């Protein structure tokens, strides 16, 4: 078991097979290569992508289909190769990959999801990357419908 120090959740335990490796890091955080998903039932469907080396680096995300139920994945051949996925087709969401939309909080009442550059996690090899789309079908600031402020939850700034 690994112990993961987090800013928002204290020390958490996880198994090594739950760690996702980002060979190229994340954009603007290229030195960050290892992340773990934190899923708390009381915050569902939100998930947290927590760095293993920096407790303050935690990305807030939704599964992509929560942000847009009709989302169509378009991962480049280079990214498919880096993820050890079949280069001839798009991977199957939920079966082969978990796809997350990073969330930006703008104030207490609004949030946007980045549908232009989702985080793609290979569920078999546990490799991940932020797959920047080559088209302009989706926005990096897709408005998430607000249900009002969330009371009692930790304030997360990612």
N, C-alpha and C positions, 0 to 999 in steps of 0.2 A: 504494500500500500504506500502511496505517496501522500505526503501532507502538503496541501496547497494553502499558502497564506493569501488571504483576500482582504481588501479594504472594507467590503460591504458585508461579508458573511463570516468573518473570522477565519479560523483554520478549518479546512475541509479535507476529508480523505477521499482519495480516488485510486483506482487501479491503473497500472501502467497502460493497459489496453484501452482505457478510456481517453487517453491523450491523443490529440490530433497534431500531426506534424505539418508545419507550413515551411516547406523547403526554402522559399524565397521571402519568408516573413509576410507581414501584411503591409500594404502601401502606407508609407510614412513610419512604419515600425518594422523595417526589414530585418533587424536583429532579433525580433521576437519570433521564435520558431515553434514553440510548443504551447498549446492551449487546451483547456478542458471545458466542456459544456457543463454549466450549472443549470439544472432545471428544478425549480421549486414549485410544487403544486399550487401554492397560494398565489403565485405570480403567472401561472399559465395563461396564455400561451407564450409569454415572454421567456426567453432563454438568455443566459449570460455566457459569453465567450471569454473566459478568464485566462490571462497569461500565467504561465507557471513560474516565471522569473520576476515579474513585477506586480506586486499586489494591487497597485493602483490602476493597472491597465486591464480594463474589463469592457467589452463591447456588449451593448444591449441589442438584442435581435428578436425577430419573429421568424417562424418557419415561413418561407416565401408565399405559400398558398394562403396563409392568414392575411398577408398584406394584399394579395391579389389572387383570387380563386382561379382565374383563367391564365395565370402566368405561364409563359412558354420559355423554357430554358434554351439558351443559345451559347454553349460553351465552345470556345475556339479549339481547334485541333491541338494547338500547343498546350492549352490548359488540360485537355483530355489526356494528353500524353503525360504531363506532369502529375496528374492524379492517378495514373495507371488504369485508365478507363479505355474502353473500345473507342478508337478514333473514328469509326465509321458511322456512329450514331450518337444521339444525345442520351445520356443516362436516364434511367427511370427514377423519378423522385420518390423518396420513401423506401425504395427497395435497394437501389445501388448508392444513392447519394441523399444526403440531407442538405437542403439548400436554405440558407438563412438570409433575410434582408436586414442589414444593419439599420438601427433606429437612431434618429437624432431627435433629442428633446429640445424644443425651441422656447417653451415656457411651460407653466403648469397645465396648460390646456391644449397644447398642440404638439404633434410629433409627425415626423416624416420617415419613410422607409426608403432605403437605397435599392431600387429595383434594377438599376443600370449596372451595378457591380455587386452581385450577391456573393456570399461566402458559400463555396461548394465543398462539402465534406464527403470523401469516399468512405462509406460505411464498412467496407471490407479491409482496406489497407490503412485506414485512419490518416490519410493524407488530406490536406486541405489547402485552399487558396481562395483569394478574392478574384472572381472571374469577371473581368471588365468586358462588357458586351461591345461588339464592333458596330452594332446598329444603334439607332436612336428610338427604338420602339418604346422604351421605358425611361422614366425619370430617376434621377438620384434623389429627388425630393417628392416622392409620392406621398400625398397627404393621407394620414391614417385617421379614420373617423374617431372623433373624441367622444368619450362617455363622461367627461368631467374629470376633475382631479382625483387621483388615487390617494386615499387616506391610509395612513398607517404603514405604508411600504417604505423601504429605504430609498433615499434619493440617490439615483445612479447617474453619474455624468460620464458618458463614454465618448 
